[in-house]
Amino acid sequence: MNKLAENYFGKHIYIKKSWYTHHGIGVGDGKVIHYAGYLGDWEAGPVSVVSLEEFSEGMEIYIRDDDARTYDPMEAVKRAFSRIGEDGYSLWGNNCEHFVEWCISGKHESTQVQKVGFGLLSSAVLLVFAAVASYWYLDTPLDEELPKRRSDN
């Protein structure tokens, strides 16, 4: 077993997939608890215990810095075990990262979801700005001179 296996108990671990990260909490003995999420057939899976190999799918496993943790590793693992079998996965509101963050800090949050939400909000603001600018530009008759800038005076 690699060095990770010796140091991952109660830690927030993750793998990098093509466009997202998948999260779990190390529970020792070569095992991880994770929210299975969408499996091969795109059906949501429950919180379950799997091997490190199954969790990693052959990819490198990373340990997330957990400076903001509220619960020590033993308590975090107990919290993870308390949710085994839960089957309420939601990509936006109850995913694998939400689960692990709750286990170690008591906070139900996902930085991935926050980043996507911020990106969508930023895109929406840009679209509104573009729409207003287009309306103003298109509403100006072609034979009418555009307002001059102060530096043009």
N, C-alpha and C positions, 0 to 999 in steps of 0.2 A: 504494500500500500504506500502511496506517496506521502510526502510530508504534510499535505493538507489533512489527511485522515487523522493525524496525531493532534492537530490544532483546531479542529473545526467544531467541537462540541459547543452547542449553544450560540454558534455564530451565524450571521446572515451570509449565506453563500449564494452565488448566482453564476449562470453561464450566459454567454453572449450568443444570441441567435441572429438571424440575418437582419431583422429590423427592430428587435426588442431584446430584453433580458428576461431570463426565467429565474425565479428566486425560491429558495428553500431555507430551512434551518437545520443545521447539523445536529444529530442526536446521538452520535457515537456508534461504534460497532459497524462502521461502514454504511450507515443509514442516514437518510434525509427525510424530513417531513416537508411536504409542499402541497400547494393547491394544484391539482393536476391540470386544471384549466381545460383548454380545448386540445383533445388528443387527436390521434390520426384521423378519426371520422368526424371531427369538429363538434363532438358532443362534449359538454362540460363535464369534467371529472371532479371527484370529491377531494378533500384533504386526506392525504394518505402517506404511508411510510414506504419509501423505495430505497433501493441501493444507490450508492454514489454513482455507480456505473449507469444505472437506468436514468437517474436524474441528469447526469452530464451528457448523455447521448454521445459519448466519445469526445466531447469538447472540453476545453480547459475550464476548471472551476476556479472562481475568484472568491475572495472573502471581502465583504464590504466593511469599511471602517464603521465601527459602531460606538463612537464617542458619546453619542446622545442616548445611549441605552438607559432604560429605567430599571430593567430587571437583569439580575445576574444570569449567567448562562444556565444554571440549573433551573431557575424559575422560568426562564424563557422556554426551555424544553418542556417543562410541565404545562405551560400555557399552550404550546403547540400540540401536545398530546391531548389536551382537553377538547380540541376541535377535530380530532380524527373522525372521519365519516361525514363531516359537514359537507353539504352539497348545494351551496348557494353561490357558486362562482359567477362573477360578473366582470367582464373585461374592464369596465369603467368604474365600478364601485366596490368590488370585492375580489380582487385578483391575487395572484401569488405574492406580489410585493406588498399589498395591503396586509395580507396574512402575516408575513414575516415581520413587518414593522410593528404590527400589533403585538406579536410575541415578545419582541425585545424592548419596545418602548411604550406600548399601550396606545400608540397613535395609529389610527386607521388611515394611512396615506400611501400614495404611490407617486414617486417622482416622475415615472414614465407618463402617468396619466396627467400630472400637473404640466409637464412639458408639452404634451399633445394639446391640452386645453389652452395653454398660453399661445401655442402656435396657431390654433384655430381662431382664437380671439384676435391675434395680430393680423391674421389673414382677413378676417371679417372687417376689421378697421380699415385695412388697405383697400379692400373691395369697395367699401362705402366711400372712402376718399376718392378712389378712381371713378366711381359712379358720379359723384358730385362734380368732380373736375371735368369729366366727359360731358355732363349735362351743361355746365357753364360754357365749355368750349363749343359744343354743338349748338347751343342756344344763341351764340353770337353770329349774326349774319355775316356771310363771307365778304360783303362789300364794306362792312363796318370796321373801322380801325380798332385794334385791341388797345386797351388802356396802356399808357406809357408808364414805365417804371421811373422812379425818381431819378435814377442815374441817367435816364435818356433825356432829361430836361436840359 
